[in-house]
Amino acid sequence: MGDRDRASKWLSYVLSTCLTATLLSVAYATTAVDPPSSPTPLDAIEHALVAGDLELAEELSNDCLIDPALSPIHVDCAIALAKVYVFLSRFPRAIQTLEDHVDSSLPRHAVQTNQIRGVAYLKQGNYAGAIDSFESALRTLQDNPDQATEVKVLNNLGVSLLYLEDYQSALEAFERLHRDYESEMSPTTHASVLSNIGDARHLLGDNDEALDWHKKALEIRESVGNPEKLGISYRAISQIYTELDDLPLALEYSHKAIDIESQHGLDAALASTLIGQAEIRRRMGELDDALAAAETSLEITDRLSLEALSVSTLQHLSWIQRDLGNNTVALRNLQRAFEIQVSLHNEAERVRISQIEADYRVAKMAREQAAERQVAATELAERDAQLSRLASIMAGVGAVLLAVIVFSQYVRSKNHQLQQTNRELTLAYSRIDTLEGFLTVCMHCRKIWIDDEEQWVVLEEYVQKRTKAQTSHGLCTKCRDIHYPSLAGMD
């Protein structure tokens, strides 16, 4: 068998496991926020669903819906019946029941209706429709918070993305659940989220990482002791070991799942596990055991009317019969699988679903492109802001430079003035000779003694020798009056 064929088969198997987990969780999707203290018809329906008695659940749901005495809970009965139809793989009837009988404006009814419709679309293969329903439920929950329900809806949204083969988006949804709600989630819900992260990793081809996540989920589930969820973990780990070609370990975990599912009457889950064990046995060359496991699985799916799971079982039966050389039987099984698929959704429905999926992918691409444009616009705005800041800085630098230039010109002007003043002072000082020290003056004739010449000289001669000044003679008024009395009183 080629690697591509093997991957395709195991993709179908992994997704069937995801869908089984989703169906098991939807049994609790319509539980009232404030359940009554005493048992009600709705409790009986829930008990029948959990026990796997789908015929009883359908009968109780119909009785509840048509009983006039139960008119106050008419909408709840319709929701319960739609849920039963989902378990019975009667998806159009489930959706029609919701449309015909649920007209309540109560937020919890809106959430429950979208939750069940989403699962019905998911089982029909209308994955984009399922995503739209789950997103509608989330929008209602935004204004009417119910954390436990929100976690379940987000989880189912991730499963829908897995089926749409948008594995990366599914992984992001599950990891967001794990990151944002881990501390608030119950151990059971936490384990389911870890398991779904493992499924997403598995479908992305990261089997080692997927195995780690599934074992984390298994550790929680073993401590809680929920047999349904334990079987899911054992089955998922078995699948991964099968892909890693560790067939003995794969068979060991498959046996663990079968034991616990058989012990607790979990027939729907058991049918899914038996498909996986049939594939393990086939790859080990144990074709008779593989055939027995697949036939047992088909018997269960036929008995429970699990048509979607019957398709996968018939496909595995066909592969085993082909390996045994029974090509006619193999072809007959494939033909029956095709007929069931046609009954689940006719050609017109397939075209409609294909169109919805195409619209979803176009819308998703448009959202991604819009996000890219937003990022580009943000980067452009940031660059503009940086340029604006740079312009402001440059303007500031320019102002500083202008101030420096003006100040420099002022300094140069002042320096020029100082230099001019210095030149004038230097010229003035060059014209000044100073007389320093003590002068020896004759007390009678007033001559001055010059040490270096050792002689007495008159004042005029001394001044001419010691300075650049020239002397001339004049007559003071006092001497004029004494020596020239005739000139006394003249100016």
Solvent accessible surface area in square Angstrom, and as a share of the most:
residue,aa,sasa,rsa
1,M,94,0.42
2,G,41,0.39
3,D,115,0.59
4,R,210,0.77
5,D,78,0.41
6,R,78,0.28
7,A,63,0.49
8,S,68,0.44
9,K,19,0.08
10,W,5,0.02
11,L,47,0.23
12,S,42,0.27
13,Y,4,0.01
14,V,1,0.00
15,L,18,0.09
16,S,15,0.10
17,T,3,0.02
18,C,1,0.01
19,L,17,0.08
20,T,11,0.06
21,A,22,0.17
22,T,3,0.02
23,L,19,0.10
24,L,28,0.14
25,S,27,0.17
26,V,0,0.00
27,A,5,0.04
28,Y,100,0.38
29,A,14,0.11
30,T,19,0.11
31,T,76,0.44
32,A,33,0.26
33,V,96,0.55
34,D,120,0.62
35,P,86,0.54
36,P,76,0.48
37,S,126,0.81
38,S,68,0.44
39,P,123,0.77
40,T,37,0.22
41,P,52,0.33
42,L,42,0.21
43,D,59,0.31
44,A,43,0.33
45,I,1,0.00
46,E,36,0.16
47,H,136,0.61
48,A,2,0.02
49,L,6,0.03
50,V,62,0.36
51,A,64,0.49
52,G,35,0.34
53,D,63,0.32
54,L,13,0.07
55,E,139,0.62
56,L,75,0.37
57,A,0,0.00
58,E,32,0.15
59,E,102,0.46
60,L,51,0.25
61,S,0,0.00
62,N,53,0.27
63,D,71,0.37
64,C,3,0.01
65,L,20,0.10
66,I,128,0.65
67,D,54,0.28
68,P,117,0.73
69,A,83,0.64
70,L,40,0.20
71,S,69,0.45
72,P,118,0.74
73,I,44,0.22
74,H,63,0.28
75,V,24,0.14
76,D,17,0.09
77,C,0,0.00
78,A,0,0.00
79,I,1,0.00
80,A,4,0.03
81,L,6,0.03
82,A,0,0.00
83,K,0,0.00
84,V,0,0.00
85,Y,5,0.02
86,V,0,0.00
87,F,23,0.09
88,L,10,0.05
89,S,5,0.03
90,R,85,0.31
91,F,0,0.00
92,P,75,0.47
93,R,129,0.47
94,A,0,0.00
95,I,20,0.10
96,Q,93,0.41
97,T,13,0.08
98,L,2,0.01
99,E,105,0.47
100,D,89,0.46
101,H,64,0.29
102,V,26,0.15
103,D,132,0.69
104,S,34,0.22
105,S,112,0.72
106,L,90,0.45
107,P,49,0.31
108,R,72,0.26
109,H,9,0.04
110,A,33,0.26
111,V,7,0.04
112,Q,8,0.03
113,T,11,0.07
114,N,22,0.11
115,Q,3,0.02
116,I,0,0.00
117,R,49,0.18
118,G,0,0.00
119,V,0,0.00
120,A,0,0.00
121,Y,35,0.13
122,L,2,0.01
123,K,16,0.07
124,Q,8,0.03
125,G,16,0.15
126,N,1,0.00
127,Y,47,0.18
128,A,5,0.04
129,G,9,0.08
130,A,0,0.00
131,I,3,0.02
132,D,82,0.43
133,S,5,0.03
134,F,0,0.00
135,E,66,0.29
136,S,26,0.17
137,A,0,0.00
138,L,28,0.14
139,R,135,0.49
140,T,32,0.18
141,L,7,0.03
142,Q,143,0.63
143,D,119,0.62
144,N,59,0.30
145,P,113,0.71
146,D,46,0.24
147,Q,80,0.36
148,A,68,0.53
149,T,31,0.18
150,E,42,0.19
151,V,4,0.03
152,K,62,0.26
153,V,0,0.00
154,L,8,0.04
155,N,21,0.11
156,N,4,0.02
157,L,15,0.08
158,G,0,0.00
159,V,4,0.02
160,S,0,0.00
161,L,13,0.07
162,L,0,0.00
163,Y,22,0.08
164,L,3,0.01
165,E,102,0.46
166,D,22,0.11
167,Y,35,0.13
168,Q,94,0.42
169,S,28,0.18
170,A,0,0.00
171,L,5,0.03
172,E,96,0.43
173,A,8,0.06
174,F,0,0.00
175,E,50,0.22
176,R,97,0.36
177,L,0,0.00
178,H,40,0.18
179,R,163,0.60
180,D,75,0.39
181,Y,37,0.14
182,E,81,0.36
183,S,104,0.67
184,E,95,0.43
185,M,22,0.10
186,S,56,0.36
187,P,79,0.49
188,T,44,0.26
189,T,29,0.17
190,H,29,0.13
191,A,0,0.00
192,S,17,0.11
193,V,0,0.00
194,L,6,0.03
195,S,4,0.03
196,N,10,0.05
197,I,0,0.00
198,G,0,0.00
199,D,8,0.04
200,A,0,0.00
201,R,59,0.22
202,H,9,0.04
203,L,28,0.14
204,L,74,0.37
205,G,58,0.56
206,D,56,0.29
207,N,27,0.14
208,D,100,0.52
209,E,64,0.29
210,A,0,0.00
211,L,21,0.10
212,D,77,0.40
213,W,32,0.11
214,H,1,0.00
215,K,77,0.33
216,K,99,0.42
217,A,0,0.00
218,L,14,0.07
219,E,121,0.54
220,I,36,0.18
221,R,6,0.02
222,E,95,0.42
223,S,93,0.60
224,V,65,0.38
225,G,44,0.42
226,N,41,0.21
227,P,32,0.20
228,E,20,0.09
229,K,20,0.09
230,L,17,0.08
231,G,0,0.00
232,I,6,0.03
233,S,0,0.00
234,Y,25,0.10
235,R,1,0.01
236,A,3,0.02
237,I,0,0.00
238,S,5,0.04
239,Q,3,0.01
240,I,0,0.00
241,Y,20,0.08
242,T,0,0.00
243,E,57,0.26
244,L,73,0.36
245,D,89,0.46
246,D,50,0.26
247,L,27,0.14
248,P,96,0.60
249,L,59,0.30
250,A,0,0.00
251,L,24,0.12
252,E,80,0.36
253,Y,28,0.11
254,S,2,0.01
255,H,74,0.33
256,K,78,0.33
257,A,0,0.00
258,I,27,0.14
259,D,91,0.47
260,I,27,0.14
261,E,0,0.00
262,S,63,0.40
263,Q,142,0.63
264,H,90,0.40
265,G,42,0.40
266,L,22,0.11
267,D,40,0.21
268,A,33,0.26
269,A,2,0.01
270,L,20,0.10
271,A,0,0.00
272,S,0,0.00
273,T,2,0.01
274,L,15,0.07
275,I,0,0.00
276,G,3,0.03
277,Q,14,0.06
278,A,0,0.00
279,E,2,0.01
280,I,1,0.00
281,R,38,0.14
282,R,25,0.09
283,R,53,0.19
284,M,72,0.32
285,G,55,0.53
286,E,61,0.27
287,L,39,0.19
288,D,110,0.57
289,D,71,0.37
290,A,0,0.00
291,L,34,0.17
292,A,55,0.43
293,A,8,0.06
294,A,0,0.00
295,E,86,0.39
296,T,56,0.32
297,S,0,0.00
298,L,25,0.12
299,E,115,0.52
300,I,9,0.04
301,T,0,0.00
302,D,64,0.33
303,R,139,0.51
304,L,24,0.12
305,S,45,0.29
306,L,10,0.05
307,E,63,0.28
308,A,25,0.19
309,L,18,0.09
310,S,3,0.02
311,V,12,0.07
312,S,7,0.05
313,T,0,0.00
314,L,1,0.00
315,Q,48,0.21
316,H,5,0.02
317,L,5,0.03
318,S,4,0.02
319,W,33,0.12
320,I,1,0.01
321,Q,15,0.06
322,R,117,0.43
323,D,60,0.31
324,L,62,0.31
325,G,52,0.50
326,N,64,0.33
327,N,97,0.50
328,T,98,0.57
329,V,46,0.27
330,A,8,0.06
331,L,122,0.61
332,R,144,0.53
333,N,19,0.10
334,L,78,0.39
335,Q,94,0.42
336,R,89,0.33
337,A,4,0.03
338,F,111,0.46
339,E,92,0.41
340,I,23,0.12
341,Q,74,0.33
342,V,55,0.32
343,S,81,0.52
344,L,15,0.07
345,H,35,0.16
346,N,86,0.44
347,E,101,0.45
348,A,72,0.56
349,E,33,0.15
350,R,79,0.29
351,V,90,0.52
352,R,103,0.38
353,I,12,0.06
354,S,67,0.43
355,Q,102,0.45
356,I,48,0.24
357,E,34,0.15
358,A,46,0.36
359,D,75,0.39
360,Y,29,0.11
361,R,116,0.42
362,V,101,0.58
363,A,42,0.33
364,K,45,0.19
365,M,112,0.50
366,A,51,0.40
367,R,130,0.48
368,E,82,0.37
369,Q,82,0.36
370,A,46,0.36
371,A,55,0.42
372,E,117,0.52
373,R,150,0.55
374,Q,116,0.52
375,V,85,0.49
376,A,54,0.42
377,A,53,0.41
378,T,77,0.45
379,E,92,0.41
380,L,94,0.47
381,A,60,0.46
382,E,83,0.37
383,R,126,0.46
384,D,76,0.39
385,A,38,0.29
386,Q,90,0.40
387,L,115,0.57
388,S,65,0.42
389,R,125,0.46
390,L,94,0.47
391,A,60,0.47
392,S,72,0.46
393,I,104,0.53
394,M,114,0.51
395,A,70,0.54
396,G,35,0.34
397,V,65,0.37
398,G,34,0.33
399,A,62,0.48
400,V,91,0.52
401,L,101,0.50
402,L,112,0.56
403,A,59,0.46
404,V,79,0.46
405,I,91,0.46
406,V,86,0.49
407,F,128,0.53
408,S,37,0.24
409,Q,99,0.44
410,Y,123,0.47
411,V,53,0.31
412,R,144,0.52
413,S,52,0.33
414,K,85,0.36
415,N,65,0.34
416,H,113,0.50
417,Q,93,0.41
418,L,109,0.54
419,Q,97,0.43
420,Q,78,0.34
421,T,64,0.37
422,N,84,0.43
423,R,126,0.46
424,E,97,0.44
425,L,87,0.43
426,T,90,0.52
427,L,96,0.48
428,A,44,0.34
429,Y,154,0.59
430,S,65,0.42
431,R,171,0.62
432,I,99,0.50
433,D,69,0.36
434,T,95,0.56
435,L,90,0.45
436,E,147,0.66
437,G,72,0.69
438,F,210,0.88
439,L,81,0.40
440,T,75,0.43
441,V,62,0.36
442,C,32,0.19
443,M,152,0.68
444,H,155,0.69
445,C,73,0.44
446,R,153,0.56
447,K,76,0.32
448,I,5,0.02
449,W,80,0.28
450,I,3,0.01
451,D,108,0.56
452,D,108,0.56
453,E,75,0.34
454,E,130,0.58
455,Q,74,0.33
456,W,115,0.40
457,V,6,0.03
458,V,65,0.37
459,L,104,0.52
460,E,58,0.26
461,E,65,0.29
462,Y,17,0.07
463,V,32,0.18
464,Q,83,0.37
465,K,95,0.40
466,R,99,0.36
467,T,26,0.15
468,K,151,0.64
469,A,53,0.41
470,Q,149,0.66
471,T,49,0.29
472,S,104,0.67
473,H,164,0.73
474,G,75,0.72
475,L,94,0.47
476,C,73,0.44
477,T,89,0.52
478,K,146,0.62
479,C,51,0.31
480,R,31,0.11
481,D,61,0.32
482,I,111,0.56
483,H,124,0.55
484,Y,112,0.43
485,P,93,0.59
486,S,104,0.67
487,L,73,0.36
488,A,52,0.41
489,G,71,0.68
490,M,110,0.49
491,D,189,0.98
